[in-house]
Amino acid sequence: MKFILNLWLEQKNPLIQLLDAVTGDVVLQWRRDKVFTLLDAGEICLEDLVDESLSPLERLGLVKEF
C-alpha cells in the first residue's frame, strides 16, 4: 500500500494526514494539539518527514511519472 503525507505545519492549527495514495482516503489524522505534543516530545521531527533522495520539485509533487 502506498501513502501520501499531507502536512500543514506552518499554520495556526497544524495538521498531519496520512492518505491512501490510490483512494485518497484519510487513514490517519492528527490535528493541532496532537501535532504539537508529538513535535515537543520528539516523537516526530521534520527531518524524518523528508526523503533526501528526492529533488525539491519531487518533494512538492511537481514531478510526475508517466
ZADO-603695 format. One record per atom (N, C-alpha, C): residue in one letter; atom name; x, y, z. Coordinates in steps of 0.02 Angstrom, whole numbers, plus 50000, padded with zeros to 5 digits. Each point is the difference from the previous one (the first is absolute). Layout:
BEGIN
<r><residuo>A</residuo><atomo>CA</atomo><u>X</u><v>Y</v><w>Z</w></r>
...
This chain:
BEGIN
<r><residuo>M</residuo><atomo>N</atomo><u>50042</u><v>49941</v><w>50000</w></r>
<r><residuo>M</residuo><atomo>CA</atomo><u>49958</u><v>50059</v><w>50000</w></r>
<r><residuo>M</residuo><atomo>C</atomo><u>50045</u><v>50062</v><w>50000</w></r>
<r><residuo>K</residuo><atomo>N</atomo><u>49983</u><v>50048</v><w>49959</w></r>
<r><residuo>K</residuo><atomo>CA</atomo><u>50037</u><v>50063</v><w>49997</w></r>
<r><residuo>K</residuo><atomo>C</atomo><u>49960</u><v>50054</v><w>50037</w></r>
<r><residuo>F</residuo><atomo>N</atomo><u>50038</u><v>50045</v><w>50031</w></r>
<r><residuo>F</residuo><atomo>CA</atomo><u>49969</u><v>50053</v><w>50039</w></r>
<r><residuo>F</residuo><atomo>C</atomo><u>50025</u><v>50068</v><w>49976</w></r>
<r><residuo>I</residuo><atomo>N</atomo><u>49961</u><v>50051</v><w>50014</w></r>
<r><residuo>I</residuo><atomo>CA</atomo><u>50018</u><v>50069</v><w>49988</w></r>
<r><residuo>I</residuo><atomo>C</atomo><u>49997</u><v>50036</v><w>50067</w></r>
<r><residuo>L</residuo><atomo>N</atomo><u>50053</u><v>50038</v><w>50016</w></r>
<r><residuo>L</residuo><atomo>CA</atomo><u>49999</u><v>50042</v><w>50060</w></r>
<r><residuo>L</residuo><atomo>C</atomo><u>49975</u><v>50069</v><w>49980</w></r>
<r><residuo>N</residuo><atomo>N</atomo><u>49950</u><v>50023</v><w>50034</w></r>
<r><residuo>N</residuo><atomo>CA</atomo><u>49973</u><v>50067</v><w>49990</w></r>
<r><residuo>N</residuo><atomo>C</atomo><u>50016</u><v>50039</v><w>50064</w></r>
<r><residuo>L</residuo><atomo>N</atomo><u>50048</u><v>50046</v><w>49995</w></r>
<r><residuo>L</residuo><atomo>CA</atomo><u>50025</u><v>50036</v><w>50059</w></r>
<r><residuo>L</residuo><atomo>C</atomo><u>49985</u><v>50074</v><w>49994</w></r>
<r><residuo>W</residuo><atomo>N</atomo><u>49968</u><v>50027</v><w>50051</w></r>
<r><residuo>W</residuo><atomo>CA</atomo><u>49988</u><v>50071</v><w>50006</w></r>
<r><residuo>W</residuo><atomo>C</atomo><u>50027</u><v>50021</v><w>50068</w></r>
<r><residuo>L</residuo><atomo>N</atomo><u>50065</u><v>50012</v><w>50002</w></r>
<r><residuo>L</residuo><atomo>CA</atomo><u>50033</u><v>50012</v><w>50064</w></r>
<r><residuo>L</residuo><atomo>C</atomo><u>50011</u><v>50074</v><w>50016</w></r>
<r><residuo>E</residuo><atomo>N</atomo><u>50002</u><v>50041</v><w>49950</w></r>
<r><residuo>E</residuo><atomo>CA</atomo><u>50013</u><v>50072</v><w>50011</w></r>
<r><residuo>E</residuo><atomo>C</atomo><u>49935</u><v>50038</v><w>50001</w></r>
<r><residuo>Q</residuo><atomo>N</atomo><u>49953</u><v>49974</v><w>50038</w></r>
<r><residuo>Q</residuo><atomo>CA</atomo><u>49934</u><v>50030</v><w>50007</w></r>
<r><residuo>Q</residuo><atomo>C</atomo><u>49984</u><v>50010</v><w>50074</w></r>
<r><residuo>K</residuo><atomo>N</atomo><u>49951</u><v>50041</v><w>50014</w></r>
<r><residuo>K</residuo><atomo>CA</atomo><u>49978</u><v>50009</v><w>50069</w></r>
<r><residuo>K</residuo><atomo>C</atomo><u>49975</u><v>49933</v><w>50028</w></r>
<r><residuo>N</residuo><atomo>N</atomo><u>49966</u><v>49962</v><w>49959</w></r>
<r><residuo>N</residuo><atomo>CA</atomo><u>49975</u><v>49935</v><w>50019</w></r>
<r><residuo>N</residuo><atomo>C</atomo><u>50031</u><v>49947</v><w>49955</w></r>
<r><residuo>P</residuo><atomo>N</atomo><u>50060</u><v>49976</v><w>50017</w></r>
<r><residuo>P</residuo><atomo>CA</atomo><u>50035</u><v>49953</v><w>49956</w></r>
<r><residuo>P</residuo><atomo>C</atomo><u>49961</u><v>49934</v><w>49994</w></r>
<r><residuo>L</residuo><atomo>N</atomo><u>50015</u><v>49965</v><w>49945</w></r>
<r><residuo>L</residuo><atomo>CA</atomo><u>49965</u><v>49939</v><w>49984</w></r>
<r><residuo>L</residuo><atomo>C</atomo><u>50049</u><v>49951</v><w>49968</w></r>
<r><residuo>I</residuo><atomo>N</atomo><u>49995</u><v>49937</v><w>50019</w></r>
<r><residuo>I</residuo><atomo>CA</atomo><u>50036</u><v>49946</v><w>49967</w></r>
<r><residuo>I</residuo><atomo>C</atomo><u>49949</u><v>49947</v><w>49980</w></r>
<r><residuo>Q</residuo><atomo>N</atomo><u>49999</u><v>49984</v><w>49936</w></r>
<r><residuo>Q</residuo><atomo>CA</atomo><u>49955</u><v>49948</v><w>49975</w></r>
<r><residuo>Q</residuo><atomo>C</atomo><u>50041</u><v>49948</v><w>49962</w></r>
<r><residuo>L</residuo><atomo>N</atomo><u>49979</u><v>49938</v><w>50007</w></r>
<r><residuo>L</residuo><atomo>CA</atomo><u>50027</u><v>49944</v><w>49962</w></r>
<r><residuo>L</residuo><atomo>C</atomo><u>49943</u><v>49977</v><w>49955</w></r>
<r><residuo>L</residuo><atomo>N</atomo><u>50010</u><v>50005</v><w>49934</w></r>
<r><residuo>L</residuo><atomo>CA</atomo><u>49948</u><v>49983</v><w>49952</w></r>
<r><residuo>L</residuo><atomo>C</atomo><u>50018</u><v>49938</v><w>49961</w></r>
<r><residuo>D</residuo><atomo>N</atomo><u>49950</u><v>49961</v><w>49983</w></r>
<r><residuo>D</residuo><atomo>CA</atomo><u>50009</u><v>49943</v><w>49955</w></r>
<r><residuo>D</residuo><atomo>C</atomo><u>50014</u><v>50030</v><w>49931</w></r>
<r><residuo>A</residuo><atomo>N</atomo><u>50056</u><v>49982</v><w>49969</w></r>
<r><residuo>A</residuo><atomo>CA</atomo><u>50021</u><v>50030</v><w>49937</w></r>
<r><residuo>A</residuo><atomo>C</atomo><u>49953</u><v>49983</v><w>49942</w></r>
<r><residuo>V</residuo><atomo>N</atomo><u>49964</u><v>49945</v><w>50005</w></r>
<r><residuo>V</residuo><atomo>CA</atomo><u>49955</u><v>49980</v><w>49946</w></r>
<r><residuo>V</residuo><atomo>C</atomo><u>49932</u><v>50032</v><w>50007</w></r>
<r><residuo>T</residuo><atomo>N</atomo><u>49971</u><v>49997</v><w>50060</w></r>
<r><residuo>T</residuo><atomo>CA</atomo><u>49932</u><v>50023</v><w>50009</w></r>
<r><residuo>T</residuo><atomo>C</atomo><u>49996</u><v>50072</v><w>50025</w></r>
<r><residuo>G</residuo><atomo>N</atomo><u>50054</u><v>50024</v><w>50032</w></r>
<r><residuo>G</residuo><atomo>CA</atomo><u>49999</u><v>50066</v><w>50030</w></r>
<r><residuo>G</residuo><atomo>C</atomo><u>49966</u><v>50002</v><w>50068</w></r>
<r><residuo>D</residuo><atomo>N</atomo><u>49979</u><v>49941</v><w>50025</w></r>
<r><residuo>D</residuo><atomo>CA</atomo><u>49968</u><v>49997</v><w>50065</w></r>
<r><residuo>D</residuo><atomo>C</atomo><u>50050</u><v>50017</v><w>50055</w></r>
<r><residuo>V</residuo><atomo>N</atomo><u>49976</u><v>50035</v><w>50052</w></r>
<r><residuo>V</residuo><atomo>CA</atomo><u>50041</u><v>50016</v><w>50057</w></r>
<r><residuo>V</residuo><atomo>C</atomo><u>50007</u><v>49937</v><w>50044</w></r>
<r><residuo>V</residuo><atomo>N</atomo><u>50062</u><v>49978</v><w>50009</w></r>
<r><residuo>V</residuo><atomo>CA</atomo><u>50014</u><v>49940</v><w>50040</w></r>
<r><residuo>V</residuo><atomo>C</atomo><u>50014</u><v>50021</v><w>50072</w></r>
<r><residuo>L</residuo><atomo>N</atomo><u>50034</u><v>50057</v><w>50009</w></r>
<r><residuo>L</residuo><atomo>CA</atomo><u>50018</u><v>50025</v><w>50066</w></r>
<r><residuo>L</residuo><atomo>C</atomo><u>50001</u><v>50075</v><w>49997</w></r>
<r><residuo>Q</residuo><atomo>N</atomo><u>49978</u><v>50032</v><w>50054</w></r>
<r><residuo>Q</residuo><atomo>CA</atomo><u>50001</u><v>50073</v><w>50001</w></r>
<r><residuo>Q</residuo><atomo>C</atomo><u>50015</u><v>50025</v><w>50070</w></r>
<r><residuo>W</residuo><atomo>N</atomo><u>50048</u><v>50045</v><w>50006</w></r>
<r><residuo>W</residuo><atomo>CA</atomo><u>50015</u><v>50033</v><w>50062</w></r>
<r><residuo>W</residuo><atomo>C</atomo><u>49991</u><v>50074</v><w>49990</w></r>
<r><residuo>R</residuo><atomo>N</atomo><u>49967</u><v>50032</v><w>50048</w></r>
<r><residuo>R</residuo><atomo>CA</atomo><u>49987</u><v>50072</v><w>49997</w></r>
<r><residuo>R</residuo><atomo>C</atomo><u>50043</u><v>50036</v><w>50052</w></r>
<r><residuo>R</residuo><atomo>N</atomo><u>49988</u><v>50063</v><w>50007</w></r>
<r><residuo>R</residuo><atomo>CA</atomo><u>50040</u><v>50049</v><w>50037</w></r>
<r><residuo>R</residuo><atomo>C</atomo><u>50033</u><v>49973</v><w>50064</w></r>
<r><residuo>D</residuo><atomo>N</atomo><u>49961</u><v>49983</v><w>50051</w></r>
<r><residuo>D</residuo><atomo>CA</atomo><u>50030</u><v>49981</v><w>50064</w></r>
<r><residuo>D</residuo><atomo>C</atomo><u>50042</u><v>49937</v><w>49995</w></r>
<r><residuo>K</residuo><atomo>N</atomo><u>49977</u><v>49951</v><w>49962</w></r>
<r><residuo>K</residuo><atomo>CA</atomo><u>50038</u><v>49938</v><w>49992</w></r>
<r><residuo>K</residuo><atomo>C</atomo><u>50065</u><v>50013</v><w>49962</w></r>
<r><residuo>V</residuo><atomo>N</atomo><u>49997</u><v>50042</v><w>49948</w></r>
<r><residuo>V</residuo><atomo>CA</atomo><u>50061</u><v>50016</v><w>49962</w></r>
<r><residuo>V</residuo><atomo>C</atomo><u>50051</u><v>50034</v><w>50045</w></r>
<r><residuo>F</residuo><atomo>N</atomo><u>49978</u><v>50049</v><w>50039</w></r>
<r><residuo>F</residuo><atomo>CA</atomo><u>50046</u><v>50035</v><w>50046</w></r>
<r><residuo>F</residuo><atomo>C</atomo><u>50029</u><v>49951</v><w>50051</w></r>
<r><residuo>T</residuo><atomo>N</atomo><u>49959</u><v>49955</v><w>50027</w></r>
<r><residuo>T</residuo><atomo>CA</atomo><u>50023</u><v>49951</v><w>50049</w></r>
<r><residuo>T</residuo><atomo>C</atomo><u>50053</u><v>49954</v><w>49970</w></r>
<r><residuo>L</residuo><atomo>N</atomo><u>49988</u><v>49976</v><w>49939</w></r>
<r><residuo>L</residuo><atomo>CA</atomo><u>50047</u><v>49955</v><w>49967</w></r>
<r><residuo>L</residuo><atomo>C</atomo><u>50066</u><v>50035</v><w>49985</w></r>
<r><residuo>L</residuo><atomo>N</atomo><u>49996</u><v>50062</v><w>49976</w></r>
<r><residuo>L</residuo><atomo>CA</atomo><u>50061</u><v>50038</v><w>49985</w></r>
<r><residuo>L</residuo><atomo>C</atomo><u>50039</u><v>50016</v><w>50064</w></r>
<r><residuo>D</residuo><atomo>N</atomo><u>49965</u><v>50024</v><w>50052</w></r>
<r><residuo>D</residuo><atomo>CA</atomo><u>50033</u><v>50018</v><w>50063</w></r>
<r><residuo>D</residuo><atomo>C</atomo><u>50033</u><v>49940</v><w>50034</w></r>
<r><residuo>A</residuo><atomo>N</atomo><u>49968</u><v>49942</v><w>49994</w></r>
<r><residuo>A</residuo><atomo>CA</atomo><u>50027</u><v>49940</v><w>50032</w></r>
<r><residuo>A</residuo><atomo>C</atomo><u>50055</u><v>49967</v><w>49958</w></r>
<r><residuo>G</residuo><atomo>N</atomo><u>50010</u><v>50024</v><w>49940</w></r>
<r><residuo>G</residuo><atomo>CA</atomo><u>50051</u><v>49971</v><w>49957</w></r>
<r><residuo>G</residuo><atomo>C</atomo><u>49978</u><v>49935</v><w>49967</w></r>
<r><residuo>E</residuo><atomo>N</atomo><u>49935</u><v>49985</v><w>50004</w></r>
<r><residuo>E</residuo><atomo>CA</atomo><u>49973</u><v>49940</v><w>49968</w></r>
<r><residuo>E</residuo><atomo>C</atomo><u>50006</u><v>50003</v><w>49924</w></r>
<r><residuo>I</residuo><atomo>N</atomo><u>49991</u><v>50060</v><w>49974</w></r>
<r><residuo>I</residuo><atomo>CA</atomo><u>50011</u><v>50012</v><w>49928</w></r>
<r><residuo>I</residuo><atomo>C</atomo><u>50042</u><v>50063</v><w>49994</w></r>
<r><residuo>C</residuo><atomo>N</atomo><u>50040</u><v>50003</v><w>49947</w></r>
<r><residuo>C</residuo><atomo>CA</atomo><u>50037</u><v>50061</v><w>49986</w></r>
<r><residuo>C</residuo><atomo>C</atomo><u>49995</u><v>50011</v><w>49924</w></r>
<r><residuo>L</residuo><atomo>N</atomo><u>50007</u><v>50062</v><w>49980</w></r>
<r><residuo>L</residuo><atomo>CA</atomo><u>49991</u><v>50017</v><w>49930</w></r>
<r><residuo>L</residuo><atomo>C</atomo><u>50049</u><v>49963</v><w>49955</w></r>
<r><residuo>E</residuo><atomo>N</atomo><u>50060</u><v>49988</v><w>50025</w></r>
<r><residuo>E</residuo><atomo>CA</atomo><u>50050</u><v>49965</v><w>49960</w></r>
<r><residuo>E</residuo><atomo>C</atomo><u>49978</u><v>49929</v><w>49983</w></r>
<r><residuo>D</residuo><atomo>N</atomo><u>49961</u><v>49969</v><w>50044</w></r>
<r><residuo>D</residuo><atomo>CA</atomo><u>49974</u><v>49933</v><w>49987</w></r>
<r><residuo>D</residuo><atomo>C</atomo><u>49950</u><v>49998</v><w>49943</w></r>
<r><residuo>L</residuo><atomo>N</atomo><u>49971</u><v>50057</v><w>49985</w></r>
<r><residuo>L</residuo><atomo>CA</atomo><u>49946</u><v>50004</v><w>49950</w></r>
<r><residuo>L</residuo><atomo>C</atomo><u>50025</u><v>50017</v><w>49931</w></r>
<r><residuo>V</residuo><atomo>N</atomo><u>50066</u><v>50010</v><w>49993</w></r>
<r><residuo>V</residuo><atomo>CA</atomo><u>50028</u><v>50019</v><w>49935</w></r>
<r><residuo>V</residuo><atomo>C</atomo><u>50042</u><v>49943</v><w>49972</w></r>
<r><residuo>D</residuo><atomo>N</atomo><u>49986</u><v>49981</v><w>49939</w></r>
<r><residuo>D</residuo><atomo>CA</atomo><u>50039</u><v>49949</v><w>49965</w></r>
<r><residuo>D</residuo><atomo>C</atomo><u>50057</u><v>50036</v><w>49964</w></r>
<r><residuo>E</residuo><atomo>N</atomo><u>50060</u><v>49994</v><w>50026</w></r>
<r><residuo>E</residuo><atomo>CA</atomo><u>50057</u><v>50035</v><w>49973</w></r>
<r><residuo>E</residuo><atomo>C</atomo><u>50019</u><v>49978</v><w>49929</w></r>
<r><residuo>S</residuo><atomo>N</atomo><u>49975</u><v>49942</v><w>49979</w></r>
<r><residuo>S</residuo><atomo>CA</atomo><u>50016</u><v>49976</v><w>49932</w></r>
<r><residuo>S</residuo><atomo>C</atomo><u>49959</u><v>50036</v><w>49947</w></r>
<r><residuo>L</residuo><atomo>N</atomo><u>49949</u><v>50039</v><w>50021</w></r>
<r><residuo>L</residuo><atomo>CA</atomo><u>49957</u><v>50035</v><w>49952</w></r>
<r><residuo>L</residuo><atomo>C</atomo><u>50025</u><v>50072</v><w>49989</w></r>
<r><residuo>S</residuo><atomo>N</atomo><u>49990</u><v>50024</v><w>49940</w></r>
<r><residuo>S</residuo><atomo>CA</atomo><u>50016</u><v>50070</v><w>49986</w></r>
<r><residuo>S</residuo><atomo>C</atomo><u>49946</u><v>50044</v><w>50032</w></r>
<r><residuo>P</residuo><atomo>N</atomo><u>50013</u><v>50065</v><w>50007</w></r>
<r><residuo>P</residuo><atomo>CA</atomo><u>49949</u><v>50045</v><w>50028</w></r>
<r><residuo>P</residuo><atomo>C</atomo><u>49934</u><v>49998</v><w>49960</w></r>
<r><residuo>L</residuo><atomo>N</atomo><u>50005</u><v>49994</v><w>49934</w></r>
<r><residuo>L</residuo><atomo>CA</atomo><u>49939</u><v>49997</v><w>49960</w></r>
<r><residuo>L</residuo><atomo>C</atomo><u>49962</u><v>49935</v><w>50012</w></r>
<r><residuo>E</residuo><atomo>N</atomo><u>50036</u><v>49946</v><w>50008</w></r>
<r><residuo>E</residuo><atomo>CA</atomo><u>49967</u><v>49935</v><w>50015</w></r>
<r><residuo>E</residuo><atomo>C</atomo><u>49967</u><v>50003</v><w>50068</w></r>
<r><residuo>R</residuo><atomo>N</atomo><u>50032</u><v>50032</v><w>50049</w></r>
<r><residuo>R</residuo><atomo>CA</atomo><u>49971</u><v>50006</v><w>50066</w></r>
<r><residuo>R</residuo><atomo>C</atomo><u>49934</u><v>50039</v><w>49998</w></r>
<r><residuo>L</residuo><atomo>N</atomo><u>49996</u><v>50049</v><w>49957</w></r>
<r><residuo>L</residuo><atomo>CA</atomo><u>49939</u><v>50040</v><w>49994</w></r>
<r><residuo>L</residuo><atomo>C</atomo><u>49947</u><v>49965</v><w>49957</w></r>
<r><residuo>G</residuo><atomo>N</atomo><u>50017</u><v>49944</v><w>49971</w></r>
<r><residuo>G</residuo><atomo>CA</atomo><u>49952</u><v>49965</v><w>49959</w></r>
<r><residuo>G</residuo><atomo>C</atomo><u>49992</u><v>50029</v><w>49931</w></r>
<r><residuo>L</residuo><atomo>N</atomo><u>50050</u><v>50039</v><w>49978</w></r>
<r><residuo>L</residuo><atomo>CA</atomo><u>49995</u><v>50032</v><w>49935</w></r>
<r><residuo>L</residuo><atomo>C</atomo><u>50029</u><v>49958</v><w>49944</w></r>
<r><residuo>V</residuo><atomo>N</atomo><u>50031</u><v>49944</v><w>50017</w></r>
<r><residuo>V</residuo><atomo>CA</atomo><u>50028</u><v>49956</v><w>49950</w></r>
<r><residuo>V</residuo><atomo>C</atomo><u>49956</u><v>49937</v><w>49999</w></r>
<r><residuo>K</residuo><atomo>N</atomo><u>49976</u><v>49982</v><w>49942</w></r>
<r><residuo>K</residuo><atomo>CA</atomo><u>49956</u><v>49942</v><w>49995</w></r>
<r><residuo>K</residuo><atomo>C</atomo><u>50032</u><v>49948</v><w>49956</w></r>
<r><residuo>E</residuo><atomo>N</atomo><u>49989</u><v>49936</v><w>50018</w></r>
<r><residuo>E</residuo><atomo>CA</atomo><u>50025</u><v>49945</v><w>49959</w></r>
<r><residuo>E</residuo><atomo>C</atomo><u>49947</u><v>49980</v><w>49950</w></r>
<r><residuo>F</residuo><atomo>N</atomo><u>50022</u><v>49987</v><w>49938</w></r>
<r><residuo>F</residuo><atomo>CA</atomo><u>49953</u><v>49978</v><w>49948</w></r>
<r><residuo>F</residuo><atomo>C</atomo><u>50020</u><v>49932</v><w>49975</w></r>
